């Protein structure tokens, strides 16, 4: 629903000024960043969102739909291959252990 909360799913997601990949990049968003959904541009596939800025205020722009998720961040990491990996599985295979 318009005004609902979504989260950024993909690393280095570009928040652009217009519903076009060639428009100005306003911000680079990271997985887990919380955004407010403002609607979808039916002709381009971009979605309009609003991001809260750390110093206060907001920034409105557009991102592509695959970069958004309705699921709040958990202990999953998205490496951009479309397969979220849990931090538990990293630890269990030894990838996240100290040597």
WOUR-V605531 format. One record per helix or strand. SS is the DSSP state (helix for helix, strand for strand). FROM is the first residue (numbers start at 1). LEN is the number of residues. If there is no record, write none. Layout:
BEGIN
ss:SS from:FROM len:LEN
ss:SS from:FROM len:LEN
END
This chain:
BEGIN
ss:strand from:5 len:4
ss:strand from:13 len:4
ss:strand from:25 len:5
ss:strand from:34 len:7
ss:strand from:46 len:7
ss:strand from:58 len:7
ss:helix from:65 len:3
ss:strand from:68 len:2
ss:strand from:76 len:2
ss:strand from:85 len:2
ss:helix from:87 len:6
END
